[in-house]
């Protein structure tokens, strides 16, 4: 039986978060009333002329350099011609034979192994409008607010061999782009959109099979599911004696399957030609070097540094670098409290739990390094228990109060007074004679139960370390 190999290439459209659109002065903002952020230029009215937004060029160069691409010093825009209601000019201003960046790569960790995915190109273009389908009135409406929003399209080489690899590539790509700060990378808003080109071929064959392009992929998990379905569909077609047709397919999330949309266009179908309204220009080496110099530390470089400089294991370091704001917060805390392992445990554990429960990322909460480190110190010094410390963290995030004031107001300080704790231990021992006998008989694990009973009596305010010490001493001496 023929064994097939999957071949996947991804096209990612990244919306840039510049203040204005790519070729006009309209505000580049999401969520406004339909057709309120438009002008004669982005509506393609006769006689209007586009002017390139300089920030778009700089941001596109950042993207290319972060993906290890070669920056083209010759910048030219082209018209990509097609007719669709959401494209008011009947052409899209894009880049064809001279993309701003080309021949790059992104290193991805998938199934524990590092793999290099080639980046064919990254080019600038304008976004189209948005069709809104009104099923009740059997019509479609067009919102042109998105028209002219600056995009960078990132095209990978067909280097991925599984849906899992494609998912891991997208995760690494999104993380890298988020560090650049050029986009919010929010798939729900359409700031990051992905199309997948999928084909199969017999194992050992170099020639690529006929590909299908998958669209309407609204999440990374949708990308993964759509690829898995499409690989199964193409395999079944070929094994049954049929053949794969080159076409564009829509992913239907509700039905869990792909649906045919249209035959897949080739480059010549778009009749690319240079845009006569945008004069080509050249970049000098100094301009490119300035952008390169301004690049932030990228996630995998930060991962290596966190492991080396702060002696963190890969797991802890990897969680921290997933969120640029959290990674910066960790380093701010380290300057106040140098125990990197304890800090990482608190940030990756209790703090991450709070963020998940609140459905927020770190940048959306208010937490000062001084308060975080103060809380860790209070737990370390035995002022409050670890369990109470977690509760205090939640109160800090909800009410914005200081750690010290919360401890005082709610009377959360641990009781470490030997006289008080000795009395509680006496009561626990008297109430649990069976457990005491088991411990003396060699079942030492039951000691934890007695500590828990003491904590319960003290409503969690007893110093568990001191309770443990007193219990151990009393059981050994009795």
Beta strands, then each sheet from edge to edge (+ up, - down):
strand 1: 4-15
strand 2: 70-71
strand 3: 74-75
strand 4: 78-81
strand 5: 91-94
strand 6: 101-110
strand 7: 113-126
strand 8: 130-134
strand 9: 139-143
strand 10: 150-156
strand 11: 192-202
strand 12: 212-217
strand 13: 247-252
strand 14: 257-263
strand 15: 273-274
strand 16: 281-282
sheet 1: 2+ 6- 7+ 10- 1+ 11- 12+ 13+ 14-
sheet 2: 3+ 16-
sheet 3: 5+ 4- 15+
sheet 4: 8+ 9-
end
